[in-house]
Structure formats: structure tokens, C-alpha cells
Amino acid sequence: MTTTTAPAIRPPASATTPAARPDPAPFVAEATFIRRSLLHALRDPESLLMGVMLPVMLMLLFTFVFGGAFDTGIGTGSDAYVNYIVPGIILLCAGFGAATTAVGVNEDMTTGIMDRFRTMPIRGGAVIVGHVVASLVRNLVATGVVIGVALLLGFRPSGGVADWIAAIALIGFYILAITALFAAIGLAAGSPGAASGYGFIVLFVPYLSSAFVPVDTMPDWLQPVAEYQPVTPIIEAIRALLMGGDLGSNGWWALAWCAGITLVAMVWGGWLFRRRAGRR
């Protein structure tokens, strides 16, 4: 007597591993994670408020406490000083806002939610794109609030419409660069607390620039550090555009630094993400 064995039924390839399923349409996953990050920001208004209030408090402090003591070359007194420090305050605001991105990215990597995302037919990098783009939107809104407060304090820009458009575009490019960098820091850190601490170190860089005082008023040993670091040409370019000054070579240097930071952050962040999340 012979026995027959039923042939093994193989599940379709698409059912064996969720990761093998095709990705959704282009940008659908990215749009979903952008919406997710924006919703998280709306549910945590304290972080958004602090990202705006800290730069505003610094602007008030420097304007009314130290403003009369500084000669920036465009006059003395708080009215003249506020015109000088607004570009630096804008970049500080971008830094404070981007710092929350490092914490958010690290929380996604350390709380186990990435394990769930790995089982879904999505591009792994869409998670990081969502954080970065949502942070860009938040920071642009915060920048508008900071400029509004500066106008109430006596900020009187003299740049034309084209200058304002160029300044906003440069600010947006810087926000994108610094946010991508903080996202990479969030991927590199071992915990949300560490991500916040590493980001706090980066926030000191604008203080070693021409954000609050001209470079030539600093000690001789500090002037090269302030002059050749990335933030100084970005601040000088924004200041020239808003105040109708001479842009010179600062515009090209600002664009080059923003592009370089973005590229390094993307390459570093991509490598870290593939290493930690195990996704392409």
C-alpha cells in the first residue's frame, strides 16, 4: 500500500516577510510621518513654547541689559543693538527648535516603535524625513514670532522685498541643515537625555560668532575661531539682507556651509539609521 503526501503549500512571497512587500506610492510614507510629527508637536505645546520663549528672553536680556554697552558699528543704545542681534537670535531659535528633533528621533529608536515600523511596507528613512520636515515647519513659525517680537522692540529692517525673500530662504536652508544635524545626533545618542545633552553643546556655537558682538572686538586668539566657523557668515548674510548692507562673499559662504552641513548630516544619519534600524 502506498501513501500519498500532500504537497506543501508555500505562502506567497509577499506574505513571508512584510519587508518584502512593495513600498507605497512615492512620498505617501513621508507625508504620513510628517503629519505624525506635527501632531506630536501640537500635543506638546510646552516644548514649542519654550523653543520660542528662550530666544525671545535672550533678545530681551541682551537688548535692555547689555544693549547700551555695545558699539556694533551701527550706533549705540538698545534701539541700534536690536537691529544687530536679530539675525543671531533667529539662528538661536532655530537651534532650540531643532534640539527637540534629536530627542524625538532618539525616542523612536529606543522605545521599540521602530520594530513596528520595520514590519510595515514603508521606506525606513521616511521616519527621519517626517521629523526633519515637521521641525522645519515648526521653526519657521517660531522664527516669524521672534521677528514679530523684534519689531515691537524697535527692529527696523531696511531690506527690500527681494532681500526679505532671500533672507527667509537662507533661514529656511539653515533650519534644514541644523535639523538634519540634530536628527543625526539623535540617531547617534544612546538615550533621549544624551541626545539632548549633545544638542546643547551645538547650541553654544552661535555665541562664538558675530551674533552678539563684532568679531573684531573679541580677543585676538578668539577672532579666527569666530570668523571661520559656519554660523558667522550665515549671520552676516542674513544681517546684510535684512538691513540693506553689503552681502559680499558671505552669501556664498553661507550657502556652502548650509549645503555642507546638510550633506554630512544626511550621510552620517543615513549610515546610523541603517546600522540601528536595520533598514535600507
BELLINQUI-V478304 format. One line per field, one symbol per residue. ss: DSSP state (A for helix, B for strand, O for the rest). psi: psi as a letter, one per 40 degrees, with the letter a starting at -180 (. if undefined). A space follows every 10 residues. Layout:
ss = ???
psi = ???
//
This chain:
ss = OOOOOOOOOO OOAAAAOAAA OOOOOOOAAA AAAAAAAAAA AAOOAAAAAA AAAAAAAAAA AAAAAAAAAO OOOOOOOAAA AAAAAAAAAA AAAAAAAAAA AAAAAAAAAA OOAAAAAAOO OOOOOAAAAA AAAAAAAAAA AAAAAAAAAA AAAOOOOOOO AAAAAAAAAA AAAAAAAAAA AAAAAAAAOO OAAAAAAAAA AAOOAAAAOO OOOOAAAOOA AAAAAAAOOA AAAAAAAAAA AAAOOOOOOA AAAAAAAAAA AAAAAAAAAA AAAAAAAOOO
psi = hiihhhihhh iiddedhdee iiiaiheddd dddddddddd ddegdddddd dddddddddd dddddedeeh heefiiiddd ddddeddddd dddddddddd ddddddddde eeddddddei gihdeddddd dddddddddd dddddddddd ddeehgieia dddddddddd dddddddddd ddddddddie iddddddddd ddeedddfaf ddiideeiid dddddddeid dddddddddd ddefahdaed dddddddddd dddddddddd ddddddefi.
//
